[in-house]
Amino acid sequence: MTRTTVKSPALFSDPHDFSLVLGGPLYQLWQRLFLTGPALELLARRMITTPAIAWLPLLLLTSYERFAVGHAVPVPFLYDLEVHARFLVAIPILLLAEVVVHQRIRGVVRNFVDAGLVTSETLPGLQAAIDRATRLRNSLIVEVGMVVFVFGFGWTIWRGDSALSSSTWFAIVDGAQSRLTLAGWWYRHVSIPIFQFLLFRWYFRLIVWFVFLRSVSRLPLRLTPTHPDRAGGLGFLGLASHAFVPVILAQSIVLSAVVGSRILFQGKTLVSFQYEIVAFVVLQLLLVLGPPCVFSKTLLALKRQGRQEYGALAARYTAEFHAKWIQGTAPAGEPLIGSADIQSLADLANSYDVVGEMKPVPFGRDTIVQIVSAAVIPLLPLALSIVPADEIIKALFGLLL
C-alpha cells in the first residue's frame, strides 16, 4: 500500500491549496504536540486541551482557596459567567472557526480560477498574491510578537479588576486596594493571555485576508457587468464573510457574559453598555466586510463601463427594432407573433437592468444580516434585565388570547 504524502502548507504553490489558517509557529507547535494534523484534524484535542489549560487550574486553585463556591467572597468562581463563557465556550468556538474558515476560504480562492475570473495570463499575479499572503500568515515575528505582548503586557489592557467594588474569586478588595488570589494570578497572567492571543490571531488573519484581496483587486480580472450576482461575478466573496461568523459569535458570547456579570453582581444596567454594544457590532462589520470592499472601485468602474456599453448596444438594437416593426421595414410575410426579436428585446432590457442593479460591494444584504445577527443574538437574553421574562410572557399571551 502506498502512503499519500502531505505537503507542508508553506510549500503549497497551487492556488487551490491556499489557506488562511494553515501555518505559523503555533500551528507547527500543535503538530509537534500531536494536537493537529496537516489539515487541522484532531480538533477535539485542541478544543479540550486549550480550555483545560486556561480554565482547569482556576477551578483547582479556587477550590484550594475556598473561593469556588460558598460565601467566602460575593462572587465565587463557579458563579462567574464571564470566565466560563470565555474559556469553556468562546475558546472552543474560536478553534472550531479555524476549520470552518480553512475549508471555506480554500473554496473561495479556488473559485477565482474555476469561474474564469483569473485567466492563464493573470494566474501568475494570483500566485504572487497567494505567496505574499502566505509569507505574512507564516510570519514568525508577528506571532512571537503577539505572544510576547499578551503574556508580557496583556494584563494592562484587561480591565476585569479595575471596576471591582467588592472581593471576588480572583481578587480581594481591601479598601481602595486589591490583591490577586492564586487563581487570580493564573487568570491574569495565563488564562486571559491565552484568550487574547487566540483573538488577536484572528484579527491578524483578517489583515492577511485584506492584504490578499487587495492584491487580487489590482489584477485585470475578467468580470462581467451582467453577471446575475449583481457583483460582476465576485458575489462568492460573501461566502468568505459568512465563514467568519463563528469568530463574531465567540466574541459576542463573551461580551454578553461580561455585561451580564456586571448587571448581576455590580448593579449595572444594560442601558449603561449601549455604546459599547453598538461599537462592538460596528467593529465586527468593519473587520469582516472591510476586506472585500477593496473591490468597490473595480465594481463601480465596471458598472459605469457596463452602462455605457450596454446602453450603446440597447440604442442600436432598439433603433433597428423600431425601424423594423414600427416604421414597417420588416420583410413581407414575417409574423410579429413568435418573432425572436421580441424576446431579444426583453433579454436586452433584463441585461441592462442587471447592470443598473450592480452593487458597489461583493456581498448582499443577507451577509450583513447574518453578521449582525451573530453579533446581537447572544446579547438578547440581557434584555430580560430590563423587562422580566414573566411580563413578556404575560404580554404575549395577552395578545394571542
Residue pairs with C-beta under 8 A, 6 or more apart in sequence:
6 38
6 39
7 38
8 38
9 17
9 19
9 22
9 23
9 27
9 38
9 134
10 23
10 134
10 138
12 18
12 19
12 134
13 127
13 131
15 109
15 110
15 112
15 113
15 118
15 123
15 126
15 127
15 130
16 106
16 109
16 110
16 113
17 106
18 105
18 106
18 109
18 130
18 133
18 134
19 102
19 105
19 106
20 101
20 102
20 105
20 133
20 137
20 205
20 208
20 209
21 27
21 40
21 98
21 101
21 102
21 105
21 137
21 205
22 38
22 39
22 40
22 102
23 134
23 137
23 138
24 137
24 138
24 139
24 143
24 201
25 140
25 143
25 144
26 143
26 201
27 36
30 36
30 46
31 37
31 38
34 42
34 45
35 42
35 45
35 46
35 49
36 42
36 43
36 45
36 46
39 102
40 98
40 99
40 102
43 95
43 96
43 99
46 95
47 91
47 92
47 95
47 96
50 91
50 92
50 95
50 194
50 198
51 87
51 88
51 91
51 92
53 190
53 191
53 194
54 86
54 87
54 91
54 190
54 191
54 194
54 195
55 83
55 84
55 87
55 88
55 191
57 183
57 186
57 190
57 191
58 77
58 83
58 87
58 170
58 183
58 186
58 187
58 191
59 68
59 77
61 181
61 182
61 183
61 186
62 68
62 76
62 77
62 169
62 181
62 183
64 182
65 181
65 182
65 183
66 72
67 73
67 76
67 77
67 169
67 181
67 183
68 76
68 77
68 78
68 169
69 76
69 77
69 78
69 79
70 76
73 166
73 167
73 168
73 169
73 172
74 166
74 167
74 168
74 265
75 166
75 167
75 168
75 169
75 261
75 265
76 169
77 83
77 169
77 170
77 183
80 168
80 169
80 261
81 257
81 260
81 261
81 264
82 160
82 254
82 257
82 258
82 260
82 261
83 187
83 191
84 257
85 253
85 254
85 256
85 257
86 195
86 254
86 257
87 191
87 195
89 250
89 253
90 195
90 250
90 251
90 253
90 254
91 194
91 195
91 198
91 250
93 246
93 247
93 249
93 250
93 253
94 198
94 199
94 202
94 246
94 247
94 250
95 198
96 246
97 202
97 243
97 244
97 246
97 247
97 250
100 243
100 246
101 205
101 243
101 244
101 247
104 239
104 240
104 242
104 243
105 209
105 240
105 243
107 239
108 236
108 237
108 239
108 240
109 130
111 117
111 236
112 118
112 126
112 216
112 221
113 123
113 126
115 233
115 236
116 222
117 221
117 222
117 223
117 233
117 234
118 125
118 126
118 219
118 221
118 222
119 222
122 219
122 220
122 221
125 215
125 219
126 216
126 219
128 215
129 212
129 215
129 216
129 219
130 212
132 211
132 212
132 215
133 208
133 209
133 211
133 212
133 215
136 142
136 207
136 208
136 211
137 205
137 208
142 204
143 201
143 204
146 197
146 200
146 201
146 204
147 197
149 200
150 193
150 194
150 196
150 197
150 200
151 189
151 190
151 193
151 197
154 192
154 193
154 196
155 188
155 189
155 192
155 193
157 196
158 188
158 192
158 196
160 170
160 187
160 188
160 192
161 170
161 171
161 178
161 180
161 184
161 188
163 262
163 266
164 171
164 173
164 178
165 173
165 266
166 173
167 173
167 178
168 265
169 181
169 183
169 184
170 180
170 181
170 183
170 184
170 187
170 188
171 178
171 179
171 180
171 181
171 184
172 178
172 179
172 181
180 187
180 188
199 251
202 247
203 287
206 244
206 287
206 288
206 290
206 291
209 240
209 291
210 290
210 291
210 294
213 237
213 291
213 292
213 294
213 295
214 291
214 294
217 294
217 295
217 297
217 298
221 234
221 298
222 233
223 232
223 233
223 234
223 298
223 299
223 302
224 232
224 233
225 232
225 302
225 303
225 305
225 306
225 307
225 309
225 310
225 354
225 355
225 358
226 306
226 310
226 351
226 354
226 355
227 233
227 235
227 354
228 354
229 235
229 236
230 354
230 357
230 358
230 359
230 364
231 237
231 299
231 358
231 359
231 361
231 362
231 363
232 298
232 299
232 302
232 358
232 362
234 292
234 295
234 299
234 362
235 362
235 363
235 364
236 362
237 292
237 295
237 362
237 363
238 292
238 362
238 363
238 364
238 366
238 367
240 292
241 288
241 289
241 292
241 363
241 367
241 371
242 367
242 370
244 287
244 288
244 371
245 370
245 371
245 374
246 374
248 284
248 288
248 371
248 374
248 375
249 374
249 377
249 378
251 280
251 284
251 375
252 280
252 374
252 375
252 376
252 377
252 378
252 379
253 378
255 276
255 277
255 280
255 378
255 379
256 378
256 379
256 381
256 382
259 268
259 270
259 273
259 276
259 277
259 379
259 382
260 381
260 382
260 385
262 268
262 273
263 269
263 270
263 382
263 385
269 385
269 386
270 382
270 383
270 385
270 386
271 386
277 379
280 375
281 372
281 375
281 376
284 371
284 374
284 375
285 368
285 371
285 372
288 371
289 361
289 363
289 367
289 368
289 371
292 361
292 362
292 363
293 361
295 361
295 362
296 360
296 361
299 358
299 359
299 360
299 361
299 362
300 360
302 358
303 355
303 358
303 360
306 355
306 358
307 355
307 356
310 348
310 351
310 352
310 355
311 352
313 348
314 348
314 349
314 352
317 344
317 345
317 348
318 345
321 341
321 345
323 329
324 330
324 341
325 336
325 341
330 336
336 342
384 392
